[in-house]
Amino acid sequence: MATPAKVYGPTLSTAVSRVLACLVEKDVQFQLIPLNMSKGEHKKPDFLKIHPFGQVPAFEDESISLFESRAICRYICEKHPEKGNKALYGTNPLAKASIDQWLEAEGQSFNPPSSVLVFQLAFAPRMKIKQDEGAINLNGEKLAKVLDVYDRRLGESRFLAGDEFSLADLSHLPNTQYLMSTEKGELFTSRKNVSRWWSEISTRDSWKQVVDMQKNKN
């Protein structure tokens, strides 16, 4: 029997939850190993052997280790093409290229402003850090422009990379989940096609399982 893959990090981390959603979609067994980042467990020598930058998630699969959530998701899909959602990372070169281009859009255009907003609106209050209104306004404007592009795209296709749910959509789940419970949720709900897309991807069983894990473990 295969040894379950190991995922290191707290479920509340957006990058960790991205990997967890991929593993559940692909029906791949895994072991979640929480880290207490407030105690610096992610900076200890043993952990730095797995993730040299001391961040999360870190991922181990038998004799290999990986970091960076999007790379981990691609690896999971490539290693287990026959498991779970077979179309998650495409089944032909064109499908993969389409998924990759929207993953790049997520990583380079969507993630920077949305991550600032997640920190300022969701995490800063919990950490008793003063919110930066200037950063909130600036990044809200940046995210609105990205979502305008998404809304046009999603008027043409059911999902970002085509008619099948893929890694391109999955990768947006963590940050959007946090933002939907803040004042910036309106950026998504006010755009007809983005709103329809979010309703569909956020109610997938795989993501519901990850959200339940976040509720049960910090």
N, C-alpha and C positions, 0 to 999 in steps of 0.2 A: 504494500500500500504506500502511495506517495506521501512524502512528508509535507504537511501544509506549509505554504509560504508564510513568511513572517512580515508583518507590517508594524513598524515602530512609530509611535506618536499618539497624541490625544485625538479623540474623535472630533472634537470641536475645531480642530485645525482644518481649514478649507482644503489644503493640499492633501492631507491624510484622508479626508472624506471623499475626495476625488478618486483616490486609489481604491478605497473600500467599495464605492459604487461600481467601479469597473470589475472588481473581483466578484461581486454579487451578480452583476449582469452576465458574467462569463461562467458562473456556477463553479468557481474555483475555490477549493478549500483554503482557508487562511487562519492564522493565529494573530490576533491583535495584541501587541505588547505596549501598554501605555507608558508614557514617559512623564515624569513630573518636571516640566520645564522651569517652573518657578524655583526648583531646587537645583537647576543646572544639570540635570541628568543627560541632556543632549550635548553637553560639552565635555563629558567624561571620556578618557582615552579609549575605552572599549567601544563606545558609540562612535567616536571619530574614525575608527577603523572602517565602519560601515558607511558613514556619511562624513566626508572630510571637512565639510563646511559647518557641521554641527547644527543642522536644521532638520525639519521633518517634512515628509516621511522618509524613513529609510526602509529598505526592502531587501529581504533575503529569500532566496529560493535555492534550496540545496546548497551548492558550493558557490553560488554567485551572489553579489550584492549590488544594489542599484540605488540611486537617489534621483530626485526630480520627478514629480508626480506624473507629468505627461509622458515622459520616457518610460516610466514603470507601466503605465496603462498600455502603451504600444507593445511593450514586451509581453505583457499578459495575453493580449489578443493574438500576437504572432505565435506564441508558444502553444496556445490552446485554441486553434482555429475551429476545432470540431465541437467545442464545449459551449454551452449557454447560447448567448446571442451571437450567432455566427457572422452577422453583418456589422457588428459593432465597429470594426476597423476595415470594413469593405471586403469584397470578395473578388475584386479585380483591380488592375492598376489605376484605372480612371476613378473608381470609387475611393481608393486610398488617397489619391491625389486631391480629390475634392474634400475629403475629411481632413487631410493635412493642411490645406489652405485655410479652412475655417478654424482648425486648432491653432494655427499661427495667428489668425485674427483674434481669437480669444486670448492667447498669451500676450500678444503685443498691443492690441487696441482695447480690448474689453477689460482684461485683468488689471492693468495699472490704475485706471480711475476707480474701478469697482473695489479694488483692494483697499485703497485709501478710504473710500466711503465705509467699507465694512469695519475698518479699524476705528474711524472717527465716530461712527454712529452706533456700532454694536459692541465693540470691545473697550473703547475709551471710558464709557460710563461705568462698566463693570470694574475697570482698573482704577477708577477715580482719577482719570486723567482729563484735564480740561480739553474740551473739543475745540478744534481750529475751524472757525466758521469760514475763513477764507479758503482753506483747503476743501471744505465740504462744497462750497459754491462752485469753485473752479472745477473740481472733479465731477460734480453733478452735470456741469455743462459739457464736459468731455464725454461722459458716458451717454448723455442724451444724443450726441452726434453719432456715436457708435450704434446706438439702438435705432436711430433713423435708418441707417444702412441695413441693419438686421430686419427692420420692419418691411423694407422693400423686398429683401430677399425672401422673407417668409410669406410674402404675398404671392411668390412664384412657386415655392416648394413647401412641403409639409414640415421638413426639418432643414437645418442649415446646409447640410451636404447633399440633400436630395430627399427622397421619399421614405428613407429608412432612418430610424433613430441611430445615432452613432456617437463615437467619442467626441465629436465636435459639439454635440448638444450636451452630453454628459459633463463635459469639462466646465460648463457654465453653471451647473447646479449649485455648487457650494457657496459662491459669492452671492448669487441671486437669492438663495434661501435666506441668507442673513438680511439682505437689503429689503426683501419683501415685508419684513416686520418693522421697517423704519419708514420715515417720511419719503424716502427715495423709491419706495415700492411703486409709487405713482408713475415713475419713468417707464415701468414695464406694463402696468395695467392700462395706461392711457394710449398705448399703441396697440391697435386691434390685432395685428398679426403676431406681435411679440407676446401679447397677453394670451392669445390662443395657444401659442407654442409653449409658453411657460406652464400653463394649466396642464398640458399634455405630458411634458417631460417630468414635471414635479410630482405627478401622481403615479409614476411607474413604481411597481413593487420594489424594485432594487433600491430606489432612492428612499422610499418609505422605510425600508429596513435600516438604512444608514441613519436617517433622522431618529428612528427609535433607539439606535445605538448611542447617538449623541445625547438623548434624553436620559439614558440609563447610566452612561459613563462620561465623566468629564475629562 
